[in-house]
Amino acid sequence: MAIKNMPLLVAHRGYPSRYPENTLLGIQAAIATGAQWFEFDVQLSKDHVPFLCHDDSLKRTAGLDRPIMDLSAAELASVDVGEKARFGSRYVGTPPTKLAELIAWLETQARLHAFVEIKQESIDRFGLETVASAVMQAVKPALSQCVIISFNAESLQLARRMGAGPVGWALEDIGPEAVKTALAFKPEYLFVGDRRFTQAHAAFQGPWRWAVYQTQDPRRALQLTEQGAYMVETDAIGDMLPALGIA
């Protein structure tokens, strides 16, 4: 029987099942497999330079038990985020990726689109205005290819006022107040975890598109799409695309 809907897969943090997460190296590897959408996280350095990074601490990716917000951009240039704990010496010498560096590359890739996630830890440290301004300034050259996303709804509303196009709200809560917030500012995308998608999809009725994170199971990706997901994030983009016959 023919499959009615094929999932639109998003490379979650690049290609972290095989490459260091949130690095230009990993993102380029994901694109080489056929991905057209990718997602990454952004934290600010001590001097307010946006870098690709999920955690507030560098311990997991660099073995350095310090918050990224405590280091300047110059200091971060010598940090190795090759994830030695996972990959051994394979990616030794991989530096943290500046958002501006990623955007400069993205400008040369007209068919690609990115979800740019503003992280709460940087907001808590530096404030909404500082973080949103730094991110929006960095993505400006490729703004038409970027969707700003966050768990923080206020940061998305501020990004819109600063010129952002589509935005995506990642849901922590799926109760009535969250529904009210979504209906008030109408993000173009709603993000939710795999296990809560069915409940969230039923509760949040609106004009948005649903993005679900995350799965490495092709059958689950198909199931989520049939249930109403527009996009499905995966850590294993290079395995998922051929398994689904997409690449």
Summary of the structure (lengths in Angstrom):
residues: 247
radius of gyration: 17.5
end to end distance: 20.0
largest distance: 56.1
contacts: 840
relative contact order: 0.16
helix: 41%
strand: 21%
